[in-house]
């Protein structure tokens, strides 16, 4: 069992930056791939980024490529999402998730956090 808690969301102006963190409980964190997803009001949850268990492979949605960076610190049981050059369309609740493999499909992830709100003003 893995429990995930996101933090770092907030209100930022367009062009600004935020760093999201997702702290995981349990000793098996390093065996899981981690993903970030987001859901805007009235829209379906969408893939943002994923990282494999070692951090050696990362994957990004086209909409965030070059602006967002996913990373992890297995010693601290934490995964991060550095978000730069934020746009109003990045406004959403951001969720982290843990699963056996880094995938774009949210159904492949087993454990989910409660989400953190990111709001980007224009």
Residue pairs with C-beta under 8 A, 6 or more apart in sequence:
1 26
1 111
2 24
2 25
2 26
2 28
2 29
2 32
2 98
2 110
2 111
3 24
3 25
3 26
3 111
4 22
4 23
4 24
4 25
4 96
4 97
4 98
4 111
4 112
4 113
4 114
5 22
5 23
5 24
5 113
5 114
6 20
6 21
6 22
6 94
6 95
6 96
6 113
6 114
6 115
6 116
7 20
7 21
7 22
7 23
7 116
8 18
8 19
8 20
8 21
8 116
9 18
9 20
9 94
9 116
9 117
9 118
10 18
10 117
10 118
10 119
11 119
11 120
11 121
12 18
12 86
12 118
12 119
12 120
12 121
13 120
13 121
14 86
14 87
14 88
14 120
14 121
14 122
15 85
15 86
16 86
16 120
17 82
17 83
17 84
17 85
17 86
18 83
18 86
18 118
19 80
19 81
19 82
19 83
20 36
20 80
20 81
20 83
20 94
20 96
20 116
20 118
21 78
21 79
21 80
22 34
22 36
22 78
22 79
22 80
22 81
22 96
22 113
23 76
23 77
23 78
24 32
24 77
24 78
24 79
24 98
25 77
26 77
29 74
29 77
29 98
30 53
30 74
31 53
32 53
32 98
32 99
32 100
32 111
33 50
33 51
33 52
33 53
33 98
33 99
33 100
33 101
33 102
33 103
34 50
34 51
34 70
34 72
34 79
34 96
34 97
34 98
34 99
34 102
35 47
35 48
35 49
35 50
35 51
35 96
35 97
35 98
35 99
35 102
35 103
35 106
35 109
36 48
36 49
36 50
36 70
36 79
36 81
36 94
36 95
36 96
36 97
37 45
37 46
37 47
37 48
37 94
37 95
37 96
37 97
37 106
38 45
38 46
38 48
38 90
38 92
38 93
38 94
38 95
38 118
39 45
39 46
39 92
39 93
39 95
39 115
40 89
40 91
40 92
40 93
43 92
45 95
45 106
46 61
47 61
47 104
47 105
47 106
48 60
48 61
48 64
48 68
48 81
48 94
49 58
49 59
49 60
49 61
49 64
49 68
49 69
49 70
49 81
50 58
50 59
50 70
50 102
50 103
50 104
51 57
51 58
51 59
51 70
51 71
51 72
51 79
51 102
52 58
52 101
52 102
55 71
55 72
55 74
57 102
58 69
58 70
58 102
59 102
59 104
60 68
60 70
61 104
63 89
64 83
64 90
67 83
67 84
67 85
67 86
68 81
68 82
68 83
68 84
69 80
69 81
69 82
69 84
70 79
70 80
70 81
70 82
71 79
71 80
71 82
72 78
72 79
72 80
73 79
73 80
79 96
81 94
81 96
83 90
83 118
86 118
86 120
87 120
88 120
88 121
88 122
89 120
90 118
90 120
91 118
91 119
91 120
92 118
93 115
93 116
93 117
93 118
94 115
94 116
94 117
94 118
95 112
95 113
95 114
95 115
96 112
96 113
97 106
97 109
97 110
97 111
97 112
97 113
98 109
98 110
98 111
99 108
99 109
99 110
99 111
100 108
100 110
101 108
103 109
